[in-house]
Amino acid sequence: MEAVRTMLQDSGLQPRFWAEALHAYVHTKNRCSHKLTEGKTPMEIWSGHKPSIRHCRTFGSLAYVYVPTVNRNKLQPKAKIGILVGYAVNRRGYRVWLPKERKVVESIHVKIDETKNGVKTLFGKVKHYDYAIYQLDQN
């Protein structure tokens, strides 16, 4: 959970995005080699081939989701602006939170600007939340 807390703090996203951060962390971790598996990744052990990490991007980055021509008129923007919160579950693509619509969408047609923090760009500042983990009493 330390990695998830760090991802949320760095991105400035609210604690309610913990599940998105956890999914993104697991997606990335499964593509990293481990000593215990003799330098192989969990994905490599499961599938038999080395996974690509070319698609991996910084959690919380500014993202632009393409809007198809059939879903817009000539005067509307070609993309919706949002924040990268992970990777599509059952297909190639990314999960992007669209604050104006208050929903997360999955799309393969996404441009990601990793040089910009999505929260800071869209809201002007990054609010740091308290992500403290409280220890349960063992008695």
N, C-alpha and C positions, 0 to 999 in steps of 0.2 A: 504493500500500500504506500510505501515511501515514494516510489516512482510516480504513482498516480497523483499523490499530493504535490510533488514537485512539478509535474506537468500542469496541474491546475493553477498552481501559484505562478509559474512562469508565464502562462498564457493569459492570466487574469480572468479566466472563466469562473463562473459561480460554482459552488460545490455541487449543485444539481447536475452538473455534467460529469460526475464521477464515473458513471457507467461508460460513457463515451471514452473518457481518458483510460479507463481500465481496458476496454476493448482495443484501443490503439496501442497501448503498452504491450498487451499479449501478442497482437499482430506483429509488432516489431521484435519482441523477445523471441518468438518462435522462428525468427529468421536470423538469429545470432548464434554463433557456435559456442559450445560449452566444453569445459575441461572433462566433465564427467562422461561426455559422449564422444570422446576422442576427437574433438575439434569439429564434429558434425553439428549441424543445426537440427532442432526437433523436426522441422519440416523435411529436411533431407532424410532423416531416419524414417519418417512416415511415408514419404512419397518416392524415395529412391533417387531423387536428383536435387542438386543444390538450388535453393530458391533465389529469385532475383530480389534485389532491394532497390532497384532503380526507381520504383514508384514511391518509396518512403519519403515523407515530407515532415516538416516541423509542425507538431501539434499546436493549434492556436494561430496559425498563420492566416493572413488575409487571403481570401479565395473568391474567385469569380466563376459563377456557374452559368454556362451558356443557356440561353432561352431559345428554343427552336423557332424558326420563322412562323410556323403554324400557330404558335402560342403567343404571338405579339404582332402589333401593327408596325408600320414603317417608322413611327415616331417614338416607339418605346425602345428602351435600351436592349442591347443584345445579350447582356449578362446581368445576373443578380449578384450583389456583393454579400459575402458572408465570412464565416470563420471555419477553418478546417478543424473538424473534431474527430476524424478517423477515416477508416477504410470501409468500403461497401462490404456487406456481409456475404452475399451469395453470388457476387459477380465482380468484375473489375470495376474500379471506380473509387470515389471518395465520398465521405459523409461530410456535409457542410451545413452548419447552422445558419439560417437566414433570419437575423434578428427582426427585420421588418415584418416577416410573415410568422415569426415565432414558431418555426419548425425546422427539423433536420431533414435534408434531402440527400438522396444518393444519385450520383451522376459520374459518368466517365469523362464528360465534357467540362472539365474544371481547369482553370489557370490558377496557380498558387504562387503568391509572392512571399517567399520565405524571409525576405528582408524586412517585412512589416508585420508587427503584432496586430492581429485582427481586432482585438478589444480596444487597444490604444488608438488604432486608426479610425474605427467606427464611433467610439464613445469619448475619445479625447484623453482618457487616462485609464490606467490599470488599477483597479481596486484590489487590495490584497485581503483575502478572507482568512479567518482563523480555521486552519485545517488540523487542529490539535487532535490527537488520538487519546482518548481517555482510557486508562487502564481499569479493567474490572476488578473489583475486590475479590480475592481468591478465597475468602472465608465464607 
